[in-house]
């Protein structure tokens, strides 16, 4: 399941969609084949346009992807417990 949510305030989120269509989830995962990864620092000035997370039936899930959209491009930040990049 692909969960889509929006940030309301600092630590409050609103769930907007639960996508269970396997083709849509694969389409989302395939977007990362086109990503240019960077380890440079970037400081956001506003809340992300959306946060997405993939929950698997087996009980594991990805960290939330924070996505800022800018026209045909965007910036994705993935936070982990090990480091903030």
For each residue, the residues with C-beta under 8 A, 3 or more apart:
1: 18 19 20 25 54 55
2: 17 18 19 20 24 25 28 52 53 54
3: 15 17 18 19 52 53 54 55
4: 15 16 17 18 19 50 51 52
5: 13 14 15 16 50 51 52 53
6: 13 14 16 47 49 50 51
7: 12 13 47 48 51
8: 12 13 14
9: 12
10:
11:
12: 7 8 9
13: 5 6 7 8 51
14: 5 6 8
15: 3 4 5 18
16: 4 5 6 50
17: 2 3 4
18: 1 2 3 4 15
19: 1 2 3 4 24 25
20: 1 2
21: 24 25
22: 25 26
23: 26 27
24: 2 19 21 27 28
25: 1 2 19 21 22 28 29 54
26: 22 23 29 30
27: 23 24 30 31
28: 2 24 25 31 52 54
29: 25 26 32 54
30: 26 27 33
31: 27 28 34 35
32: 29 35
33: 30
34: 31
35: 31 32 76
36:
37:
38:
39: 85
40:
41:
42: 75 77
43:
44: 47 48 66 68 77
45:
46: 68
47: 6 7 44
48: 7 44 51 66 67 68 77
49: 6 67 68 69 74
50: 4 5 6 16 67 69
51: 4 5 6 7 13 48 64 65 66 67
52: 2 3 4 5 28 64 65 67
53: 2 3 5 61 62 63 64 65
54: 1 2 3 25 28 29 61 62
55: 1 3 61
56: 59 60 61
57:
58:
59: 56
60: 56
61: 53 54 55 56
62: 53 54 65
63: 53 78 79 80
64: 51 52 53 78 79
65: 51 52 53 62 76 77 78
66: 44 48 51 76 77 78 79
67: 48 49 50 51 52 74 75 76
68: 44 46 48 49 74 75 76
69: 49 50 73 74
70: 73 74 75
71:
72:
73: 69 70
74: 49 67 68 69 70
75: 42 67 68 70
76: 35 65 66 67 68
77: 42 44 48 65 66 85
78: 63 64 65 66 85
79: 63 64 66 84
80: 63 83 84 85
81:
82:
83: 80
84: 79 80
85: 39 77 78 80
